[in-house]
Amino acid sequence: MFLEIVTPEAILFSSEIDSLSVPGVNGEFQMLNNHAPVVSNLKEGTVKIHIHSQSNIELDDLSGKLIPHEEDDKVLTLAISSGTLELNDNKAIILAD
């Protein structure tokens, strides 16, 4: 699945991922490849990006906003205050605040 995270300031993340967990308004939920199309509002919380490897991701370019999870280096986390998610055809876009 391909993920792009966009804020008013910049594109924070744009890469292939294995799965994605987001803080939906009705609770946290996870998406894997070939998930049904989804549009959802997001609340304050943590976006968890499960990646296969960090070898192709330059964390220095992300202004310190995406942080490797302390217990699993294949999970990146991003704190958001709110946002919107759209997932369709294995492409997820998060518009985050």
C-alpha positions as CSV (number, residue, x, y, z in Angstrom):
1,M,0.0,0.0,0.0
2,F,1.2,3.5,-0.7
3,L,0.9,6.2,2.0
4,E,1.1,10.0,1.7
5,I,0.8,12.3,4.8
6,V,0.2,15.9,4.0
7,T,0.1,18.9,6.4
8,P,-0.5,22.6,5.6
9,E,3.3,23.1,5.8
10,A,4.6,20.1,3.8
11,I,4.4,16.5,2.6
12,L,5.7,14.6,5.7
13,F,5.7,11.1,4.3
14,S,5.4,9.5,0.9
15,S,6.3,5.8,0.5
16,E,5.2,2.2,0.3
17,I,4.1,0.7,3.6
18,D,3.0,-2.6,5.0
19,S,0.1,-1.4,7.1
20,L,-1.3,1.7,8.8
21,S,-3.1,2.3,12.1
22,V,-5.0,5.6,12.7
23,P,-7.0,7.2,15.5
24,G,-10.5,7.3,14.0
25,V,-13.2,9.3,15.7
26,N,-14.8,6.0,16.8
27,G,-11.5,4.3,17.8
28,E,-8.2,3.2,16.4
29,F,-8.3,1.0,13.3
30,Q,-5.8,-0.6,11.0
31,M,-5.6,-1.0,7.2
32,L,-3.7,-3.6,5.2
33,N,-3.2,-4.1,1.5
34,N,-6.4,-4.5,-0.5
35,H,-8.5,-3.0,2.3
36,A,-12.0,-1.8,1.3
37,P,-12.2,1.9,0.4
38,V,-12.4,4.2,3.5
39,V,-13.0,7.9,4.2
40,S,-12.7,8.8,7.8
41,N,-12.2,11.8,10.1
42,L,-9.3,11.4,12.5
43,K,-9.0,12.7,16.1
44,E,-6.1,13.6,18.2
45,G,-3.8,10.6,18.6
46,T,-0.9,8.7,17.0
47,V,-0.7,7.4,13.4
48,K,1.4,4.2,13.3
49,I,3.1,3.4,10.0
50,H,4.3,-0.2,9.7
51,I,7.2,-0.4,7.2
52,H,9.2,-3.3,5.9
53,S,12.5,-1.5,6.3
54,Q,13.8,2.0,7.1
55,S,16.6,1.7,4.5
56,N,14.7,3.7,1.8
57,I,13.4,6.4,4.3
58,E,15.4,9.4,5.2
59,L,14.2,10.4,8.7
60,D,16.4,13.5,8.8
61,D,14.2,15.0,6.1
62,L,11.0,14.7,8.2
63,S,11.8,17.6,10.7
64,G,11.6,15.2,13.6
65,K,7.8,14.7,13.3
66,L,7.9,11.0,12.3
67,I,9.6,9.1,15.1
68,P,10.6,5.4,15.1
69,H,8.6,3.4,17.7
70,E,10.7,2.7,20.8
71,E,9.9,-1.0,20.8
72,D,9.8,-1.8,17.1
73,D,12.1,0.0,14.5
74,K,9.7,-1.1,11.7
75,V,7.0,1.2,13.1
76,L,7.1,5.0,12.6
77,T,4.7,7.2,14.7
78,L,3.3,10.6,14.0
79,A,1.3,12.6,16.6
80,I,-1.7,14.5,15.1
81,S,-4.3,16.7,16.5
82,S,-6.9,15.9,13.8
83,G,-7.2,15.0,10.2
84,T,-8.9,13.2,7.4
85,L,-8.0,9.8,5.8
86,E,-8.9,8.5,2.4
87,L,-7.9,5.0,1.2
88,N,-8.8,3.7,-2.2
89,D,-7.0,1.2,-4.5
90,N,-4.1,0.7,-2.0
91,K,-3.3,4.4,-1.8
92,A,-3.9,6.2,1.5
93,I,-3.8,9.9,1.9
94,I,-3.8,11.6,5.3
95,L,-4.5,15.3,5.5
96,A,-3.2,16.0,9.0
97,D,-3.1,19.0,11.4
